[in-house]
Amino acid sequence: MEPCRRCGTLMERLVIGGRSSHFCTRCQRRR
């Protein structure tokens, strides 16, 4: 995995409905 460009934390990979998404757990806020 690549580090986040903003904070350097490793990106997480999430698979939903057969499609994958990458996001930073530190920068991405939960709703």
N, CA, C and O atoms as a Tripos MOL2 file, in Angstrom:
@<TRIPOS>MOLECULE
protein
  124   123    31     0     0
PROTEIN
NO_CHARGES

@<TRIPOS>ATOM
      1 N           0.8360   -1.1960    0.0000 N.3       1 MET1
      2 CA          0.0000    0.0000    0.0000 C.3       1 MET1
      3 C           0.8760    1.2540    0.0000 C.2       1 MET1
      4 O           2.0100    1.2510    0.4780 O.2       1 MET1
      5 N           0.3200    2.2930   -0.5390 N.am      2 GLU2
      6 CA          1.0240    3.5720   -0.5740 C.3       2 GLU2
      7 C           0.7040    4.3760    0.6750 C.2       2 GLU2
      8 O          -0.3690    4.2190    1.2580 O.2       2 GLU2
      9 N           1.6280    5.2380    1.0910 N.am      3 PRO3
     10 CA          1.3220    6.1310    2.2060 C.3       3 PRO3
     11 C           0.4350    7.2860    1.7330 C.2       3 PRO3
     12 O           0.4440    7.6500    0.5570 O.2       3 PRO3
     13 N          -0.3140    7.8420    2.6490 N.am      4 CYS4
     14 CA         -1.1660    8.9960    2.3540 C.3       4 CYS4
     15 C          -0.2820   10.1800    1.9650 C.2       4 CYS4
     16 O           0.7370   10.4300    2.6080 O.2       4 CYS4
     17 N          -0.6620   10.9000    0.9280 N.am      5 ARG5
     18 CA          0.1220   12.0590    0.4780 C.3       5 ARG5
     19 C           0.0450   13.2050    1.4780 C.2       5 ARG5
     20 O           0.9370   14.0510    1.5390 O.2       5 ARG5
     21 N          -1.0180   13.2220    2.2520 N.am      6 ARG6
     22 CA         -1.2470   14.3180    3.1850 C.3       6 ARG6
     23 C          -0.5160   14.1310    4.5190 C.2       6 ARG6
     24 O           0.1230   15.0580    5.0160 O.2       6 ARG6
     25 N          -0.6150   12.9020    5.1090 N.am      7 CYS7
     26 CA         -0.0520   12.6950    6.4490 C.3       7 CYS7
     27 C           0.9820   11.5810    6.5340 C.2       7 CYS7
     28 O           1.6850   11.4790    7.5390 O.2       7 CYS7
     29 N           1.0950   10.7350    5.4960 N.am      8 GLY8
     30 CA          2.0980    9.6740    5.4980 C.3       8 GLY8
     31 C           1.6300    8.3480    6.0720 C.2       8 GLY8
     32 O           2.3770    7.3700    6.0380 O.2       8 GLY8
     33 N           0.4020    8.2890    6.6030 N.am      9 THR9
     34 CA         -0.1500    7.0470    7.1400 C.3       9 THR9
     35 C          -0.4560    6.0910    5.9920 C.2       9 THR9
     36 O          -0.8660    6.5280    4.9170 O.2       9 THR9
     37 N          -0.2590    4.7890    6.2090 N.am     10 LEU10
     38 CA         -0.5570    3.8190    5.1610 C.3      10 LEU10
     39 C          -2.0500    3.8090    4.8530 C.2      10 LEU10
     40 O          -2.8850    3.8710    5.7560 O.2      10 LEU10
     41 N          -2.3700    3.7290    3.5670 N.am     11 MET11
     42 CA         -3.7540    3.7270    3.1180 C.3      11 MET11
     43 C          -4.4070    2.3790    3.4000 C.2      11 MET11
     44 O          -3.7450    1.3420    3.3610 O.2      11 MET11
     45 N          -5.7020    2.3960    3.6830 N.am     12 GLU12
     46 CA         -6.4830    1.1820    3.8970 C.3      12 GLU12
     47 C          -7.2050    0.8370    2.6040 C.2      12 GLU12
     48 O          -7.5360    1.7210    1.8140 O.2      12 GLU12
     49 N          -7.4500   -0.4640    2.3890 N.am     13 ARG13
     50 CA         -8.2020   -0.9070    1.2100 C.3      13 ARG13
     51 C          -9.5100   -1.5000    1.6920 C.2      13 ARG13
     52 O          -9.5240   -2.3570    2.5760 O.2      13 ARG13
     53 N         -10.6080   -1.0450    1.1120 N.am     14 LEU14
     54 CA        -11.9360   -1.4990    1.4840 C.3      14 LEU14
     55 C         -12.6310   -2.0110    0.2300 C.2      14 LEU14
     56 O         -12.6160   -1.3450   -0.8060 O.2      14 LEU14
     57 N         -13.2440   -3.2030    0.3180 N.am     15 VAL15
     58 CA        -13.9470   -3.7740   -0.8290 C.3      15 VAL15
     59 C         -15.4390   -3.7940   -0.5300 C.2      15 VAL15
     60 O         -15.8780   -4.3830    0.4580 O.2      15 VAL15
     61 N         -16.2110   -3.1460   -1.3930 N.am     16 ILE16
     62 CA        -17.6700   -3.0920   -1.2460 C.3      16 ILE16
     63 C         -18.2910   -3.4430   -2.5900 C.2      16 ILE16
     64 O         -18.0070   -2.7970   -3.5980 O.2      16 ILE16
     65 N         -19.1280   -4.4510   -2.6030 N.am     17 GLY17
     66 CA        -19.8140   -4.8410   -3.8310 C.3      17 GLY17
     67 C         -18.8780   -5.2150   -4.9670 C.2      17 GLY17
     68 O         -19.1790   -4.9580   -6.1320 O.2      17 GLY17
     69 N         -17.7420   -5.8220   -4.6330 N.am     18 GLY18
     70 CA        -16.7900   -6.2440   -5.6480 C.3      18 GLY18
     71 C         -15.8730   -5.1400   -6.1490 C.2      18 GLY18
     72 O         -15.0280   -5.3880   -7.0100 O.2      18 GLY18
     73 N         -16.0210   -3.9270   -5.6290 N.am     19 ARG19
     74 CA        -15.1650   -2.8120   -6.0260 C.3      19 ARG19
     75 C         -14.3160   -2.3910   -4.8390 C.2      19 ARG19
     76 O         -14.7720   -2.4360   -3.6960 O.2      19 ARG19
     77 N         -13.0890   -1.9850   -5.1070 N.am     20 SER20
     78 CA        -12.2000   -1.5990   -4.0170 C.3      20 SER20
     79 C         -12.0220   -0.0870   -3.9530 C.2      20 SER20
     80 O         -12.1280    0.6180   -4.9570 O.2      20 SER20
     81 N         -11.7490    0.3820   -2.7520 N.am     21 SER21
     82 CA        -11.5150    1.7950   -2.5140 C.3      21 SER21
     83 C         -10.3460    1.9200   -1.5510 C.2      21 SER21
     84 O         -10.2050    1.1070   -0.6380 O.2      21 SER21
     85 N          -9.5120    2.9210   -1.7440 N.am     22 HIS22
     86 CA         -8.3810    3.1690   -0.8600 C.3      22 HIS22
     87 C          -8.6110    4.4960   -0.1520 C.2      22 HIS22
     88 O          -9.0300    5.4760   -0.7690 O.2      22 HIS22
     89 N          -8.3340    4.5180    1.1480 N.am     23 PHE23
     90 CA         -8.5260    5.7400    1.9100 C.3      23 PHE23
     91 C          -7.5940    5.7690    3.1100 C.2      23 PHE23
     92 O          -7.0790    4.7360    3.5350 O.2      23 PHE23
     93 N          -7.3860    6.9500    3.6440 N.am     24 CYS24
     94 CA         -6.5410    7.1290    4.8240 C.3      24 CYS24
     95 C          -7.4260    7.1720    6.0660 C.2      24 CYS24
     96 O          -8.3560    7.9750    6.1440 O.2      24 CYS24
     97 N          -7.1350    6.3110    7.0310 N.am     25 THR25
     98 CA         -7.9490    6.2620    8.2520 C.3      25 THR25
     99 C          -7.7340    7.4960    9.1270 C.2      25 THR25
    100 O          -8.5860    7.8220    9.9520 O.2      25 THR25
    101 N          -6.6230    8.1720    8.9580 N.am     26 ARG26
    102 CA         -6.3460    9.3620    9.7580 C.3      26 ARG26
    103 C          -7.0190   10.6080    9.1670 C.2      26 ARG26
    104 O          -7.6100   11.4020    9.8990 O.2      26 ARG26
    105 N          -6.9280   10.7760    7.8530 N.am     27 CYS27
    106 CA         -7.4770   11.9740    7.1950 C.3      27 CYS27
    107 C          -8.9690   11.8650    6.8740 C.2      27 CYS27
    108 O          -9.6870   12.8640    6.8950 O.2      27 CYS27
    109 N          -9.4320   10.6470    6.5780 N.am     28 GLN28
    110 CA        -10.8380   10.4510    6.2200 C.3      28 GLN28
    111 C         -11.6930   10.4650    7.4760 C.2      28 GLN28
    112 O         -11.4770    9.6640    8.3860 O.2      28 GLN28
    113 N         -12.6590   11.3680    7.5300 N.am     29 ARG29
    114 CA        -13.5300   11.4610    8.6990 C.3      29 ARG29
    115 C         -14.7280   10.5480    8.5300 C.2      29 ARG29
    116 O         -15.2840   10.4340    7.4380 O.2      29 ARG29
    117 N         -15.1230    9.8980    9.6180 N.am     30 ARG30
    118 CA        -16.3030    9.0310    9.5830 C.3      30 ARG30
    119 C         -17.5550    9.8740    9.6720 C.2      30 ARG30
    120 O         -17.5800   10.9200   10.3200 O.2      30 ARG30
    121 N         -18.6050    9.3920    8.9990 N.am     31 ARG31
    122 CA        -19.8880   10.1020    9.0310 C.3      31 ARG31
    123 C         -20.8580    9.3620    9.8950 C.2      31 ARG31
    124 O         -21.9990    9.7960   10.0540 O.2      31 ARG31
@<TRIPOS>BOND
     1     1     2 1
     2     2     3 1
     3     3     4 2
     4     3     5 am
     5     5     6 1
     6     6     7 1
     7     7     8 2
     8     7     9 am
     9     9    10 1
    10    10    11 1
    11    11    12 2
    12    11    13 am
    13    13    14 1
    14    14    15 1
    15    15    16 2
    16    15    17 am
    17    17    18 1
    18    18    19 1
    19    19    20 2
    20    19    21 am
    21    21    22 1
    22    22    23 1
    23    23    24 2
    24    23    25 am
    25    25    26 1
    26    26    27 1
    27    27    28 2
    28    27    29 am
    29    29    30 1
    30    30    31 1
    31    31    32 2
    32    31    33 am
    33    33    34 1
    34    34    35 1
    35    35    36 2
    36    35    37 am
    37    37    38 1
    38    38    39 1
    39    39    40 2
    40    39    41 am
    41    41    42 1
    42    42    43 1
    43    43    44 2
    44    43    45 am
    45    45    46 1
    46    46    47 1
    47    47    48 2
    48    47    49 am
    49    49    50 1
    50    50    51 1
    51    51    52 2
    52    51    53 am
    53    53    54 1
    54    54    55 1
    55    55    56 2
    56    55    57 am
    57    57    58 1
    58    58    59 1
    59    59    60 2
    60    59    61 am
    61    61    62 1
    62    62    63 1
    63    63    64 2
    64    63    65 am
    65    65    66 1
    66    66    67 1
    67    67    68 2
    68    67    69 am
    69    69    70 1
    70    70    71 1
    71    71    72 2
    72    71    73 am
    73    73    74 1
    74    74    75 1
    75    75    76 2
    76    75    77 am
    77    77    78 1
    78    78    79 1
    79    79    80 2
    80    79    81 am
    81    81    82 1
    82    82    83 1
    83    83    84 2
    84    83    85 am
    85    85    86 1
    86    86    87 1
    87    87    88 2
    88    87    89 am
    89    89    90 1
    90    90    91 1
    91    91    92 2
    92    91    93 am
    93    93    94 1
    94    94    95 1
    95    95    96 2
    96    95    97 am
    97    97    98 1
    98    98    99 1
    99    99   100 2
   100    99   101 am
   101   101   102 1
   102   102   103 1
   103   103   104 2
   104   103   105 am
   105   105   106 1
   106   106   107 1
   107   107   108 2
   108   107   109 am
   109   109   110 1
   110   110   111 1
   111   111   112 2
   112   111   113 am
   113   113   114 1
   114   114   115 1
   115   115   116 2
   116   115   117 am
   117   117   118 1
   118   118   119 1
   119   119   120 2
   120   119   121 am
   121   121   122 1
   122   122   123 1
   123   123   124 2
@<TRIPOS>SUBSTRUCTURE
     1 MET1         2 RESIDUE 1 A MET
     2 GLU2         6 RESIDUE 1 A GLU
     3 PRO3        10 RESIDUE 1 A PRO
     4 CYS4        14 RESIDUE 1 A CYS
     5 ARG5        18 RESIDUE 1 A ARG
     6 ARG6        22 RESIDUE 1 A ARG
     7 CYS7        26 RESIDUE 1 A CYS
     8 GLY8        30 RESIDUE 1 A GLY
     9 THR9        34 RESIDUE 1 A THR
    10 LEU10       38 RESIDUE 1 A LEU
    11 MET11       42 RESIDUE 1 A MET
    12 GLU12       46 RESIDUE 1 A GLU
    13 ARG13       50 RESIDUE 1 A ARG
    14 LEU14       54 RESIDUE 1 A LEU
    15 VAL15       58 RESIDUE 1 A VAL
    16 ILE16       62 RESIDUE 1 A ILE
    17 GLY17       66 RESIDUE 1 A GLY
    18 GLY18       70 RESIDUE 1 A GLY
    19 ARG19       74 RESIDUE 1 A ARG
    20 SER20       78 RESIDUE 1 A SER
    21 SER21       82 RESIDUE 1 A SER
    22 HIS22       86 RESIDUE 1 A HIS
    23 PHE23       90 RESIDUE 1 A PHE
    24 CYS24       94 RESIDUE 1 A CYS
    25 THR25       98 RESIDUE 1 A THR
    26 ARG26      102 RESIDUE 1 A ARG
    27 CYS27      106 RESIDUE 1 A CYS
    28 GLN28      110 RESIDUE 1 A GLN
    29 ARG29      114 RESIDUE 1 A ARG
    30 ARG30      118 RESIDUE 1 A ARG
    31 ARG31      122 RESIDUE 1 A ARG
